[in-house]
Amino acid sequence: MKCSRRKLLHLTAAVAASPVLSNIAGAQTYPSRPVRIIVGFAAGSTTDILARLIGQWLSLRFGQQFVVENRPGAGGNVGAETVVNAPADGYTLLMVPPAVAANPTLYEHLSFNFLRDTTPVAGVVRVPNVAEVNPSVPVKTIPELIAYAEANAGKVSFASAGIGTASHLAGQLFNAMTGANLQHVPYRGDGPAMADLIAGQVQVGFATMTASIAYIRADRLRPLAVCTTKRSEALPDVPTVAEFVPGFEASSWFGIAAPKGTPTEVIERLNRETNAGLDDPMIRTRLADMGGMLLLGSPADFGKLIADETEKWGRVIRTANIKAE
């Protein structure tokens, strides 16, 4: 059967447009089944708590379950790799931890490049790290801590949740910028680190506000300063480290990412609904209680944050010659 040139052109155009139409239709019906939010750390971690909070909100907004799935291991790399290798359809997301900025330098042989192989969706929150001491340590300010460390060279230690974690890198940055030479003692998570800090086995910590706030309020730890450039509403009378060490900043930030190639329409919808959640009074209150500072913005804003932090902590890791466990 013969086909006119006009009909052939129309047919060709229809075929060419079909993937676009399919993507648009898919985005309009998204999600039609449950969505996984991968967390690269154990249940109860800050990353996990945030994933469950945002997942509950997205479940309500989309009318489909956003299910948190914990894939701990290798400093968050197991979870990140799970998402990188997942279909780019919006049904597998990652709750992005600050570890993704350190891991490219910390680990020599990663099978993926986070910046290249994922698509940023939305920032969620920035949580300050807190420079804190056991109450038995005779210091109340950052200058006093620096002087105490100098007077007791090699004898003052700081705890971290593990090599390459935010609390470790904050302490290393503090050493680099002040010459304090605090001795690093790594633990397997915030829980053991905080237990030994409270017990006085180590003297100093740079844990997240989430891990610290309850102990600070109970007077079991003494906060010296928060590590963000602005004071935290959760501890309004506590200064920033930068007030004494200009340029110092160390915080834990979190957001959402998807596999590279996820449809733009899906990314935009997820970004829009996540930002709506950050405007919700209940979520804002929960995040504020954690000392969190909201990261409202576009996917590009969150992507820039990841890239900037990757460059920053890469320099710190190389300078301190930090190696993964």
KOLGU-479626 format. One record per residue (C-alpha): x, z, y; residue number from 1. Coordinates in Angstrom, 2 decimals. Layout:
// KOLGU-479626
(site (X,Z,Y),NUM);
...
***
This chain:
// KOLGU-479626
(site (0.00,0.00,0.00),1);
(site (1.37,-1.02,3.39),2);
(site (1.83,1.56,6.14),3);
(site (1.83,0.61,9.83),4);
(site (4.79,1.44,12.00),5);
(site (2.64,3.82,14.08),6);
(site (1.48,5.72,10.98),7);
(site (5.05,5.88,9.69),8);
(site (6.25,7.39,12.97),9);
(site (3.44,9.95,12.91),10);
(site (4.25,10.85,9.30),11);
(site (7.98,11.21,10.09),12);
(site (7.21,13.43,13.07),13);
(site (4.90,15.59,10.97),14);
(site (7.53,16.06,8.29),15);
(site (10.19,16.92,10.88),16);
(site (7.89,19.45,12.51),17);
(site (6.78,21.12,9.28),18);
(site (9.62,23.71,9.08),19);
(site (8.92,24.72,12.67),20);
(site (5.18,24.99,12.02),21);
(site (5.91,26.92,8.84),22);
(site (8.14,29.38,10.72),23);
(site (5.52,29.87,13.43),24);
(site (2.79,30.40,10.85),25);
(site (5.02,32.81,8.96),26);
(site (5.76,34.78,12.10),27);
(site (2.07,34.97,13.00),28);
(site (1.19,36.43,9.59),29);
(site (4.28,38.67,9.41),30);
(site (4.40,41.01,7.65),31);
(site (2.16,40.14,4.71),32);
(site (3.87,42.63,2.38),33);
(site (5.94,45.85,2.71),34);
(site (9.20,45.72,4.68),35);
(site (12.35,47.56,3.61),36);
(site (14.46,49.46,6.12),37);
(site (17.87,49.97,4.52),38);
(site (19.79,53.13,5.41),39);
(site (23.47,53.22,4.44),40);
(site (23.57,57.01,4.24),41);
(site (21.85,59.76,2.27),42);
(site (18.40,61.16,3.02),43);
(site (18.49,63.73,5.81),44);
(site (21.24,62.02,7.79),45);
(site (20.64,61.11,11.44),46);
(site (20.35,57.44,10.44),47);
(site (17.76,58.34,7.81),48);
(site (15.71,60.54,10.15),49);
(site (15.56,57.79,12.76),50);
(site (14.66,55.12,10.19),51);
(site (11.71,57.19,8.97),52);
(site (10.53,57.89,12.51),53);
(site (10.63,54.23,13.56),54);
(site (9.39,53.05,10.16),55);
(site (6.28,55.20,10.47),56);
(site (5.58,53.73,13.90),57);
(site (6.07,50.13,12.75),58);
(site (3.83,50.75,9.73),59);
(site (1.02,51.78,12.05),60);
(site (1.57,48.88,14.44),61);
(site (1.84,46.15,11.81),62);
(site (-0.59,47.50,9.23),63);
(site (2.05,47.17,6.50),64);
(site (4.39,49.76,5.06),65);
(site (7.95,49.87,6.42),66);
(site (9.66,51.66,3.54),67);
(site (13.01,53.43,3.97),68);
(site (15.49,52.73,1.17),69);
(site (18.73,54.73,1.06),70);
(site (21.83,52.83,-0.07),71);
(site (24.69,55.24,0.72),72);
(site (28.35,54.45,0.13),73);
(site (31.59,53.24,1.72),74);
(site (30.80,54.55,5.18),75);
(site (27.57,52.60,5.45),76);
(site (29.02,49.34,4.13),77);
(site (26.88,49.32,0.98),78);
(site (23.71,49.38,3.06),79);
(site (24.98,46.79,5.53),80);
(site (26.01,44.42,2.74),81);
(site (22.57,44.78,1.15),82);
(site (20.99,43.46,4.35),83);
(site (23.57,40.74,4.91),84);
(site (22.81,39.35,1.44),85);
(site (19.03,39.66,1.71),86);
(site (16.73,36.70,2.49),87);
(site (16.46,36.06,6.23),88);
(site (12.69,36.50,6.29),89);
(site (12.22,39.78,8.15),90);
(site (11.38,41.80,5.03),91);
(site (14.76,43.55,4.83),92);
(site (16.04,45.36,7.92),93);
(site (18.95,47.71,8.56),94);
(site (18.86,50.93,10.53),95);
(site (22.18,50.31,12.27),96);
(site (24.54,53.31,12.53),97);
(site (27.61,53.54,14.79),98);
(site (29.78,53.12,11.68),99);
(site (29.29,49.35,11.84),100);
(site (31.54,49.30,14.92),101);
(site (34.38,51.13,13.18),102);
(site (34.21,49.61,9.71),103);
(site (35.59,46.12,10.52),104);
(site (38.89,47.72,11.51),105);
(site (38.75,50.69,9.16),106);
(site (38.22,48.62,6.00),107);
(site (40.67,45.78,5.32),108);
(site (38.67,43.71,2.83),109);
(site (34.98,43.68,3.77),110);
(site (33.02,40.85,2.21),111);
(site (31.01,40.32,5.40),112);
(site (31.40,40.24,9.17),113);
(site (28.67,42.36,10.71),114);
(site (28.61,40.64,14.09),115);
(site (28.53,37.20,12.48),116);
(site (26.22,37.89,9.54),117);
(site (23.41,39.89,11.15),118);
(site (20.93,39.42,13.97),119);
(site (20.32,42.33,16.38),120);
(site (16.66,43.32,16.66),121);
(site (16.43,46.35,18.94),122);
(site (18.31,49.41,20.08),123);
(site (16.63,52.73,19.41),124);
(site (18.60,55.68,20.74),125);
(site (22.01,56.95,21.83),126);
(site (22.77,60.49,20.67),127);
(site (25.59,62.42,22.38),128);
(site (28.41,63.90,20.40),129);
(site (29.16,67.47,21.48),130);
(site (32.59,69.01,21.98),131);
(site (32.00,72.48,20.53),132);
(site (33.91,75.44,19.20),133);
(site (33.43,78.41,16.93),134);
(site (32.51,81.38,19.21),135);
(site (35.68,83.19,18.15),136);
(site (37.82,80.56,19.89),137);
(site (38.75,81.96,23.35),138);
(site (37.75,78.89,25.39),139);
(site (34.64,77.99,27.37),140);
(site (35.61,74.74,29.07),141);
(site (37.36,71.48,28.23),142);
(site (40.44,72.34,30.37),143);
(site (40.68,75.66,28.54),144);
(site (40.48,73.88,25.17),145);
(site (43.29,71.51,26.15),146);
(site (45.46,74.40,27.33),147);
(site (44.69,76.42,24.19),148);
(site (45.60,73.48,21.95),149);
(site (48.89,73.00,23.83),150);
(site (49.72,76.71,23.53),151);
(site (48.97,76.62,19.79),152);
(site (50.46,73.24,18.95),153);
(site (49.58,72.04,15.46),154);
(site (47.42,75.09,14.74),155);
(site (44.04,74.03,16.16),156);
(site (41.89,71.85,13.93),157);
(site (38.71,69.83,14.36),158);
(site (36.14,69.07,11.69),159);
(site (34.51,65.70,11.11),160);
(site (31.86,64.28,8.80),161);
(site (34.54,62.06,7.25),162);
(site (37.24,59.52,8.06),163);
(site (35.95,56.87,10.45),164);
(site (32.74,58.70,11.31),165);
(site (31.61,59.17,14.90),166);
(site (32.76,62.79,14.94),167);
(site (36.20,61.78,13.67),168);
(site (36.65,58.98,16.19),169);
(site (35.45,61.20,19.05),170);
(site (38.13,63.74,18.17),171);
(site (40.82,61.05,17.92),172);
(site (39.80,59.63,21.29),173);
(site (39.98,63.14,22.75),174);
(site (43.50,63.56,21.35),175);
(site (44.57,60.19,22.72),176);
(site (43.22,60.84,26.22),177);
(site (44.30,64.48,26.58),178);
(site (47.35,64.92,24.31),179);
(site (45.61,67.92,22.72),180);
(site (46.87,67.04,19.22),181);
(site (43.96,68.70,17.41),182);
(site (44.47,68.47,13.63),183);
(site (41.81,66.46,11.82),184);
(site (40.02,68.01,8.82),185);
(site (37.60,65.52,7.20),186);
(site (34.53,66.59,5.22),187);
(site (31.95,64.70,3.20),188);
(site (29.16,64.75,5.74),189);
(site (27.94,66.80,8.69),190);
(site (26.62,69.63,6.50),191);
(site (29.94,70.79,5.03),192);
(site (31.74,70.20,8.33),193);
(site (29.28,72.33,10.27),194);
(site (29.36,75.08,7.63),195);
(site (33.14,75.47,7.92),196);
(site (33.04,75.23,11.72),197);
(site (30.47,78.03,11.86),198);
(site (32.50,80.07,9.36),199);
(site (35.64,79.66,11.47),200);
(site (37.63,77.71,8.87),201);
(site (38.11,75.07,11.60),202);
(site (37.94,75.74,15.30),203);
(site (36.58,72.61,17.01),204);
(site (33.96,69.96,16.35),205);
(site (32.67,66.75,17.90),206);
(site (29.47,66.43,15.87),207);
(site (26.33,64.67,17.02),208);
(site (23.73,66.54,19.03),209);
(site (21.37,66.14,16.05),210);
(site (23.74,68.05,13.78),211);
(site (24.69,70.62,16.43),212);
(site (21.67,71.53,18.51),213);
(site (20.09,74.13,16.20),214);
(site (23.39,76.02,15.84),215);
(site (24.02,75.87,19.58),216);
(site (20.57,77.27,20.33),217);
(site (21.18,80.05,17.81),218);
(site (24.53,80.89,19.50),219);
(site (26.43,80.09,16.32),220);
(site (28.44,77.39,18.13),221);
(site (29.61,77.23,21.73),222);
(site (29.18,73.85,23.44),223);
(site (31.95,72.95,25.86),224);
(site (30.74,69.50,26.91),225);
(site (28.68,66.52,25.81),226);
(site (30.55,63.31,25.14),227);
(site (28.24,60.85,26.92),228);
(site (28.92,59.80,30.51),229);
(site (25.71,61.54,31.65),230);
(site (24.57,65.08,30.93),231);
(site (21.97,65.53,28.22),232);
(site (18.47,66.76,28.97),233);
(site (18.69,68.80,25.76),234);
(site (21.64,70.77,27.22),235);
(site (21.26,70.29,30.98),236);
(site (23.73,73.03,31.95),237);
(site (26.51,71.68,29.73),238);
(site (28.92,69.31,31.54),239);
(site (30.27,66.04,30.20),240);
(site (33.81,65.65,28.89),241);
(site (34.22,62.86,31.45),242);
(site (33.89,65.41,34.27),243);
(site (37.32,66.68,33.18),244);
(site (38.71,63.64,31.33),245);
(site (37.71,60.58,33.39),246);
(site (36.56,57.64,31.28),247);
(site (35.91,59.62,28.11),248);
(site (32.78,58.59,26.20),249);
(site (31.87,59.03,22.54),250);
(site (28.34,58.88,21.26),251);
(site (26.34,57.86,18.24),252);
(site (23.91,55.00,18.78),253);
(site (21.35,53.51,16.44),254);
(site (19.12,50.46,16.25),255);
(site (17.72,47.78,13.99),256);
(site (19.28,44.56,12.68),257);
(site (18.19,41.79,10.32),258);
(site (20.00,39.15,8.25),259);
(site (21.40,36.21,10.21),260);
(site (18.85,33.41,10.46),261);
(site (15.74,35.60,10.54),262);
(site (13.07,33.67,12.53),263);
(site (13.25,34.28,16.26),264);
(site (9.50,34.94,16.41),265);
(site (9.87,37.77,13.87),266);
(site (12.83,39.26,15.74),267);
(site (10.89,39.18,19.03),268);
(site (7.82,40.84,17.50),269);
(site (9.92,43.60,15.94),270);
(site (11.76,44.11,19.23),271);
(site (8.51,44.30,21.17),272);
(site (6.93,46.82,18.80),273);
(site (10.07,48.95,18.60),274);
(site (10.23,49.15,22.39),275);
(site (6.54,50.08,22.42),276);
(site (7.40,52.93,20.04),277);
(site (10.09,54.17,22.39),278);
(site (7.39,54.37,25.08),279);
(site (5.13,56.47,22.83),280);
(site (5.03,60.14,24.01),281);
(site (5.37,61.56,20.48),282);
(site (8.45,59.48,19.65),283);
(site (9.99,60.08,23.07),284);
(site (9.56,63.84,22.56),285);
(site (11.10,63.73,19.09),286);
(site (14.10,61.74,20.32),287);
(site (14.53,63.95,23.40),288);
(site (14.59,67.03,21.16),289);
(site (17.52,65.42,19.34),290);
(site (19.25,64.94,22.69),291);
(site (18.59,61.23,22.42),292);
(site (18.79,58.70,25.23),293);
(site (16.49,55.71,24.72),294);
(site (17.97,52.24,24.19),295);
(site (15.07,50.11,25.41),296);
(site (16.04,46.46,25.74),297);
(site (16.24,43.00,24.25),298);
(site (17.93,41.91,21.02),299);
(site (20.76,40.53,23.17),300);
(site (21.21,43.93,24.84),301);
(site (21.63,45.61,21.47),302);
(site (23.96,42.85,20.27),303);
(site (26.21,43.38,23.30),304);
(site (26.33,47.12,22.63),305);
(site (27.45,46.53,19.02),306);
(site (30.12,44.04,20.12),307);
(site (31.45,46.30,22.89),308);
(site (31.60,49.35,20.61),309);
(site (33.32,47.32,17.86),310);
(site (36.09,46.37,20.29),311);
(site (36.40,49.91,21.69),312);
(site (36.65,51.78,18.38),313);
(site (38.81,49.09,16.85),314);
(site (41.44,49.91,19.48),315);
(site (41.18,53.66,18.75),316);
(site (41.52,53.13,14.98),317);
(site (44.52,50.84,15.35),318);
(site (46.26,53.15,17.82),319);
(site (45.77,56.20,15.61),320);
(site (46.54,54.16,12.45),321);
(site (43.41,55.45,10.74),322);
(site (42.78,54.21,7.20),323);
(site (39.62,54.41,5.13),324);
(site (39.55,56.97,2.32),325);
***
